[in-house]
Amino acid sequence: MKNFILMSFLITSVSFTACSTSKAKTDSEAVKREASSAIADDREKMAGIHDRMATCLRGSGSIESCHEDMMKDCKEIMGKDGCKMGMKKKHHGEHKKK
């Protein structure tokens, strides 16, 4: 009888562990898919912002004007904290005509 109870407990424990591991794996995969989708959306938004920057630079706008427009677009689309990468002005002096 002891062996039967012990074996039943062991089988139940293994089954529970397998189910919870499977659910955790499924939840983890759903989170990864959702994050991947959000990243793809952000990348598409940033591509649009860069396309507008390129159009501005091909036109008659100054680098500073194009940069300001890009920052404005970026803040509107990505939020104020979503536009920090590559937006430092330390290198822009190199573009000025001598």
Contacts in CASP RR format, 6 or more apart in sequence:
PFRMAT RR
TARGET T0000
AUTHOR 0000-0000-0000
METHOD contacts of the structure
MODEL  1
MKNFILMSFLITSVSFTACSTSKAKTDSEAVKREASSAIADDREKMAGIH
DRMATCLRGSGSIESCHEDMMKDCKEIMGKDGCKMGMKKKHHGEHKKK
42 78 0 8 1.000
45 77 0 8 1.000
45 78 0 8 1.000
46 74 0 8 1.000
46 78 0 8 1.000
49 70 0 8 1.000
49 73 0 8 1.000
49 74 0 8 1.000
49 77 0 8 1.000
49 78 0 8 1.000
50 70 0 8 1.000
52 69 0 8 1.000
52 70 0 8 1.000
52 73 0 8 1.000
53 66 0 8 1.000
53 67 0 8 1.000
53 69 0 8 1.000
53 70 0 8 1.000
56 65 0 8 1.000
56 66 0 8 1.000
56 69 0 8 1.000
56 70 0 8 1.000
57 63 0 8 1.000
57 66 0 8 1.000
63 92 0 8 1.000
63 95 0 8 1.000
64 92 0 8 1.000
67 89 0 8 1.000
67 92 0 8 1.000
71 83 0 8 1.000
71 87 0 8 1.000
74 82 0 8 1.000
74 83 0 8 1.000
74 87 0 8 1.000
75 82 0 8 1.000
75 83 0 8 1.000
END
